[in-house]
Amino acid sequence: MRALRVLKFVVMGLLFATLFTFLVRALWNWLMPGLFGWHMITFWQALGILLLSKILFGGFRPGWGGRWRGRMMERWQNMTPEEREKFRSGLRHGCGFRGTAEPPAAATDPKVSV
């Protein structure tokens, strides 16, 4: 059973990589020759561009933000309930959350015209 799961995962990964490579190749061949006069590329060149961009910009770290998430969970567990509420409040008001934020002064002051 486990071997079948691993095989399924590998096949899905290869399928995704293939489709993504075809997408990159199609976008490159549609945009780059017309915009910059560059040559069209093959499937293998598109795959090479994807690998190169992964190496240069993404690295090969496992997971999605594993170190950051671990540090945040540790900090969260070390916070007091008051600190947690203050943090939540800061996220709500500082990140554009509109649920409990008060309206701006200009909207409540009748002297200020917009």
C-alpha positions in Angstrom: 0.0 0.0 0.0 2.8 2.5 0.9 4.6 1.8 -2.4 1.4 2.6 -4.3 1.1 5.9 -2.4 4.6 6.9 -3.1 4.2 6.0 -6.8 1.0 8.0 -7.0 2.8 11.0 -5.4 5.7 10.7 -7.8 3.5 10.4 -10.8 1.4 13.4 -9.7 4.6 15.4 -9.1 5.9 14.6 -12.6 2.6 15.5 -14.1 2.5 18.8 -12.3 6.1 19.6 -13.3 5.4 18.7 -16.9 2.3 20.8 -17.1 4.0 23.7 -15.4 6.9 23.4 -17.9 4.6 23.5 -20.8 2.9 26.6 -19.4 6.3 28.4 -19.0 7.3 27.4 -22.5 4.0 28.6 -23.9 4.2 31.9 -22.1 7.8 32.5 -23.0 7.2 31.7 -26.7 4.1 33.9 -26.7 5.7 36.9 -25.0 9.5 37.1 -25.3 9.9 36.9 -29.1 7.4 39.7 -29.6 8.5 41.9 -26.7 12.2 41.5 -26.8 13.1 39.7 -30.0 14.4 36.7 -28.1 14.3 33.2 -29.6 11.6 30.7 -28.9 12.5 27.9 -26.4 11.9 24.1 -26.3 10.4 22.1 -23.5 13.8 21.2 -22.1 14.9 24.8 -22.1 11.8 25.8 -20.2 12.5 23.1 -17.6 16.0 24.4 -17.3 14.7 27.9 -16.7 12.4 26.6 -14.0 15.2 24.7 -12.3 17.6 27.7 -12.5 15.0 30.0 -11.1 14.3 27.6 -8.3 18.0 27.4 -7.5 18.5 31.2 -7.7 15.3 32.4 -6.0 13.7 29.5 -4.1 16.4 27.2 -2.9 15.7 23.6 -2.1 14.5 23.9 1.5 11.8 21.4 2.4 8.3 22.6 3.3 6.7 26.0 3.0 8.1 28.4 5.6 9.0 25.7 8.1 11.5 27.7 10.1 9.4 30.8 10.3 6.3 28.9 11.3 8.2 27.1 14.1 9.6 30.3 15.5 6.2 31.9 15.4 4.6 28.9 17.2 7.3 29.1 19.9 6.7 32.8 20.4 3.0 32.4 20.5 3.2 29.7 23.2 5.5 32.0 25.3 3.0 34.9 25.1 0.6 35.7 27.9 -3.1 35.9 27.1 -2.8 39.7 27.2 0.1 39.7 24.8 -1.8 37.4 22.4 -4.8 39.7 22.4 -2.5 42.7 21.8 -0.9 40.8 18.9 -4.3 39.9 17.4 -5.5 43.5 17.8 -2.4 44.8 16.0 -3.0 42.4 13.1 -6.6 43.4 12.8 -5.9 47.2 12.8 -2.6 47.2 11.1 -3.3 44.8 8.2 -6.5 46.4 7.0 -9.0 44.1 8.8 -12.4 45.9 8.6 -14.3 43.8 11.2 -13.9 45.9 14.4 -11.8 48.9 13.3 -13.3 52.3 14.1 -14.1 54.5 11.1 -11.6 57.2 10.3 -12.0 60.7 11.9 -12.9 62.3 8.5 -15.9 60.0 8.2 -17.4 61.0 11.6 -16.5 64.7 11.6 -19.3 66.8 10.0 -16.9 69.7 9.4 -14.7 67.7 7.1 -16.0 67.4 3.6 -14.7 64.7 1.3 
